[in-house]
């Protein structure tokens, strides 16, 4: 082994695990909801909105501006859950070490 490069086998294993986590995150979908639960948004691991569900009664009873705020809240909730999930997955890889910039690889 070359001096100063560390265990190449370990590095390759970490790279493989990192790629597996990236694939897992890409397939993941997190659901967020408005405070009253009548609006739900689903976001995938690439932070793309993949679904919005609005309760029928809400459509009949709420004004446009309030509905817009409910949708924004639900989407932001789903994005926050996606970020938390990504952080948890990265913690598995890094063993809890805070490695600067590591989460940038997931964006």
Secondary structure as the mmCIF struct_conf table of DSSP 4:
data_model
#
loop_
_struct_conf.conf_type_id
_struct_conf.id
_struct_conf.beg_label_comp_id
_struct_conf.beg_label_asym_id
_struct_conf.beg_label_seq_id
_struct_conf.end_label_comp_id
_struct_conf.end_label_asym_id
_struct_conf.end_label_seq_id
TURN_TY1_P TURN_TY1_P1 UNK A 3 UNK A 4
BEND BEND1 UNK A 5 UNK A 5
HELX_RH_AL_P HELX_RH_AL_P1 UNK A 8 UNK A 27
STRN STRN1 UNK A 29 UNK A 33
TURN_TY1_P TURN_TY1_P2 UNK A 35 UNK A 36
BEND BEND2 UNK A 37 UNK A 38
STRN STRN2 UNK A 39 UNK A 44
TURN_TY1_P TURN_TY1_P3 UNK A 45 UNK A 46
BEND BEND3 UNK A 47 UNK A 47
STRN STRN3 UNK A 49 UNK A 54
HELX_RH_AL_P HELX_RH_AL_P2 UNK A 56 UNK A 61
BEND BEND4 UNK A 62 UNK A 62
HELX_RH_AL_P HELX_RH_AL_P3 UNK A 64 UNK A 94
TURN_TY1_P TURN_TY1_P4 UNK A 95 UNK A 96
TURN_TY1_P TURN_TY1_P5 UNK A 100 UNK A 101
HELX_RH_3T_P HELX_RH_3T_P1 UNK A 102 UNK A 106
#
